Amino acid sequence: MRKMKKLAALCLAMLMAFSIMAVTAAAYDAAGHVHDETCAEATVQPRRPAVMCYSCGQEMVVANSWDAGIKGIAFIFECKTSGCSNKGGTVGPVYWKP
C-alpha cells in the first residue's frame, strides 16, 4: 500500500510537471503569430473610465469630455436613469490617460 501511494504521487507529480510545461509552451507561442486586422490585439482599444451612480447603482453616461493636457482626458459623468434621486447630478472631472 505504501509503495502504491508513492507511485501514485510520482505519477501525479509528473502529470503536473508536464501540464505546466505544456501551458508555458502554449503561452510562449514559439511558432510566432502574425498580427493582422482580424487579430484581437490589433483591434482592442483602451476603455474610458466608468462611474456608477451612488443613488441608483446604474452606470452614468459621459456628459462632457475635454483634453486636460498632462492629466490626460477629463470626463464629467451624469446620471440619466429615470426615477433616480440623483438624475441630472454630475460626477467629475475624472481624469484618464489612454
Secondary structure as UniProt FT lines:
FT   HELIX           2..28
FT   TURN            29..31
FT   TURN            37..38
FT   HELIX           40..43
FT   TURN            54..56
FT   STRAND          61..67
FT   HELIX           69..71
FT   STRAND          73..78
FT   TURN            82..83
FT   TURN            85..88
FT   STRAND          90..96
//
